[in-house]
Amino acid sequence: MTVQRADARRNYALILAVAEQEVAAHGAQASLEQIARTAGVGSATVRRHFPTRRALLEAVFSSRIDTLCDHANGLADADDPRAALLEWLSALTTYATSARGMADALAGGGADDADHVNACSARLSSAVDPLLHRAAGAGAVAPEVTTTDLISLVTGIALATEHHPTPDAEAHRLLALAVHGISPQP
């Protein structure tokens, strides 16, 4: 295990704080050079801590991902597996539409991360898999639906509604339409 020097830890924290502000203001395409300038470090320092834009976005959204994972874990033993899954999907939709750039952090692909695992999606998948399996076992969700499908669905909805006058309301409306398709009420 490598121990970071105190100045490296300070730089990391400073870069992350500035990145959170820049991503909130400009979304996932926030300028890495502007982040470096505002943090008072060189762009090489930013790249040393965050080798890709994806790595930076994953760090920016880490606490939101933790909250979503905790929420999924709290719903794991709910009496109604369908309602638990839908509650979690609603929470994911709210987070994805309220945090500029989060949908991009969850979206797969991208030239700068072809060799990297999308850590945000992987953490979410691990947390929500039990909810999905319970809902599928109860016959509330088609057995071929995967967690990746659900995260991709919400991500797509969030990206599609990003510039809508009321993105959260429109995203939840579209999610309700999609849910009817993947898990119609009996």
C-alpha positions as CSV (number, residue, x, y, z in Angstrom):
1,M,0.0,0.0,0.0
2,T,1.4,3.4,-1.0
3,V,1.1,6.2,1.6
4,Q,0.4,9.6,0.0
5,R,2.5,12.5,1.2
6,A,0.6,15.2,3.0
7,D,0.8,17.7,0.1
8,A,-0.5,15.1,-2.3
9,R,-3.5,14.4,0.0
10,R,-4.1,18.2,0.2
11,N,-3.9,18.5,-3.6
12,Y,-6.3,15.7,-4.1
13,A,-8.8,17.2,-1.6
14,L,-8.5,20.6,-3.2
15,I,-8.8,19.3,-6.8
16,L,-11.8,17.3,-5.8
17,A,-13.5,20.3,-4.1
18,V,-12.9,22.5,-7.1
19,A,-14.1,19.7,-9.5
20,E,-17.3,19.4,-7.5
21,Q,-18.0,23.1,-8.0
22,E,-17.0,23.1,-11.7
23,V,-19.1,20.0,-12.5
24,A,-22.1,21.5,-10.7
25,A,-21.7,24.6,-12.8
26,H,-20.7,23.1,-16.2
27,G,-21.7,19.4,-16.0
28,A,-19.5,16.5,-17.0
29,Q,-17.7,18.5,-19.6
30,A,-16.2,20.9,-17.0
31,S,-12.7,22.0,-18.1
32,L,-9.9,20.0,-16.5
33,E,-7.6,22.9,-17.2
34,Q,-10.0,25.3,-15.4
35,I,-10.1,22.9,-12.5
36,A,-6.3,22.9,-12.3
37,R,-6.1,26.7,-12.5
38,T,-8.7,27.3,-9.8
39,A,-7.1,24.7,-7.6
40,G,-3.7,26.4,-8.2
41,V,-2.0,23.2,-9.5
42,G,-0.8,22.1,-12.9
43,S,-2.8,20.0,-15.2
44,A,-0.3,17.2,-14.7
45,T,-1.2,17.2,-11.0
46,V,-4.9,16.8,-11.9
47,R,-4.1,14.0,-14.3
48,R,-1.8,12.3,-11.7
49,H,-4.8,12.1,-9.3
50,F,-7.5,11.6,-11.9
51,P,-6.0,10.0,-15.1
52,T,-9.3,10.3,-17.0
53,R,-12.4,12.5,-16.9
54,R,-14.3,9.4,-15.9
55,A,-12.1,8.9,-12.8
56,L,-12.7,12.5,-11.8
57,L,-16.5,12.2,-12.3
58,E,-16.5,9.0,-10.3
59,A,-14.7,10.8,-7.4
60,V,-17.0,13.8,-7.6
61,F,-20.1,11.6,-7.3
62,S,-18.8,9.1,-4.9
63,S,-20.8,10.3,-1.9
64,R,-24.0,10.3,-4.0
65,I,-23.3,6.8,-5.1
66,D,-22.7,5.8,-1.5
67,T,-26.1,7.2,-0.6
68,L,-27.8,5.3,-3.4
69,C,-26.1,2.1,-2.3
70,D,-27.1,2.6,1.3
71,H,-30.7,3.2,0.1
72,A,-30.7,0.0,-1.9
73,N,-29.3,-1.9,1.1
74,G,-32.0,-0.5,3.3
75,L,-34.7,-1.7,0.9
76,A,-33.3,-5.2,0.5
77,D,-35.7,-6.8,2.9
78,A,-38.8,-4.7,2.1
79,D,-42.1,-6.5,2.1
80,D,-42.9,-5.5,-1.5
81,P,-40.0,-6.3,-3.8
82,R,-41.5,-4.4,-6.7
83,A,-42.2,-1.3,-4.7
84,A,-38.7,-1.4,-3.2
85,L,-37.1,-1.6,-6.6
86,L,-39.3,1.2,-8.0
87,E,-38.5,3.4,-4.9
88,W,-34.8,2.9,-5.6
89,L,-35.2,3.6,-9.3
90,S,-37.0,6.8,-8.4
91,A,-34.2,7.8,-6.1
92,L,-31.6,7.1,-8.8
93,T,-33.6,9.2,-11.2
94,T,-33.8,12.1,-8.8
95,Y,-30.1,12.0,-8.2
96,A,-29.2,11.6,-11.9
97,T,-31.4,14.6,-12.9
98,S,-30.4,16.8,-10.0
99,A,-26.7,16.5,-10.3
100,R,-25.3,17.8,-13.5
101,G,-22.9,15.3,-15.0
102,M,-24.0,12.4,-12.9
103,A,-25.7,10.7,-15.8
104,D,-22.5,11.1,-17.8
105,A,-20.6,9.5,-14.9
106,L,-23.0,6.5,-15.1
107,A,-23.0,6.3,-18.9
108,G,-20.8,3.6,-20.3
109,G,-18.2,4.0,-23.0
110,G,-15.9,6.9,-23.8
111,A,-12.6,7.0,-25.4
112,D,-10.6,7.9,-22.3
113,D,-11.8,5.0,-20.2
114,A,-11.9,2.0,-22.5
115,D,-9.7,0.0,-20.1
116,H,-11.4,1.2,-16.9
117,V,-14.3,-0.3,-15.1
118,N,-17.1,2.2,-14.6
119,A,-16.8,2.1,-10.8
120,C,-20.0,4.1,-10.2
121,S,-22.1,1.7,-12.1
122,A,-20.3,-1.3,-10.6
123,R,-21.0,-0.1,-7.1
124,L,-24.6,0.6,-7.9
125,S,-25.1,-2.8,-9.5
126,S,-23.7,-4.6,-6.5
127,A,-26.1,-2.8,-4.2
128,V,-29.2,-3.0,-6.4
129,D,-28.8,-6.6,-7.7
130,P,-30.5,-8.1,-4.6
131,L,-33.5,-5.7,-5.1
132,L,-33.8,-6.7,-8.8
133,H,-33.4,-10.5,-8.0
134,R,-36.2,-10.3,-5.4
135,A,-38.5,-8.4,-7.7
136,A,-37.8,-10.9,-10.5
137,G,-38.3,-13.8,-8.1
138,A,-41.7,-12.3,-7.2
139,G,-42.7,-12.1,-10.8
140,A,-42.7,-8.3,-10.7
141,V,-39.9,-7.8,-13.3
142,A,-39.2,-9.8,-16.4
143,P,-36.4,-12.2,-15.7
144,E,-34.2,-10.9,-18.5
145,V,-34.1,-7.4,-17.1
146,T,-30.6,-6.7,-15.6
147,T,-29.3,-4.1,-13.2
148,T,-27.2,-2.7,-16.1
149,D,-30.4,-2.3,-18.1
150,L,-32.0,-0.3,-15.3
151,I,-29.0,1.9,-14.8
152,S,-28.8,2.5,-18.5
153,L,-32.5,3.3,-18.7
154,V,-32.3,5.9,-16.0
155,T,-29.1,7.3,-17.4
156,G,-30.7,7.7,-20.8
157,I,-33.7,9.3,-19.3
158,A,-31.6,11.8,-17.3
159,L,-29.5,12.6,-20.4
160,A,-32.6,13.0,-22.5
161,T,-34.3,15.4,-20.1
162,E,-31.2,17.4,-19.1
163,H,-32.3,20.5,-21.0
164,H,-36.1,20.1,-20.4
165,P,-37.6,23.0,-18.4
166,T,-38.5,20.6,-15.6
167,P,-35.9,17.8,-15.9
168,D,-36.9,15.9,-12.7
169,A,-40.6,15.9,-13.5
170,E,-40.1,14.9,-17.1
171,A,-37.5,12.2,-16.1
172,H,-39.9,10.7,-13.5
173,R,-42.8,10.8,-16.1
174,L,-40.6,8.9,-18.6
175,L,-39.5,6.4,-15.9
176,A,-43.1,5.7,-15.1
177,L,-43.7,4.9,-18.8
178,A,-40.7,2.6,-18.9
179,V,-41.6,0.9,-15.7
180,H,-45.0,0.1,-17.2
181,G,-43.1,-1.7,-20.0
182,I,-40.7,-3.6,-17.8
183,S,-43.0,-4.3,-14.8
184,P,-46.7,-3.8,-15.5
185,Q,-48.9,-3.9,-12.5
186,P,-50.7,-7.3,-12.2
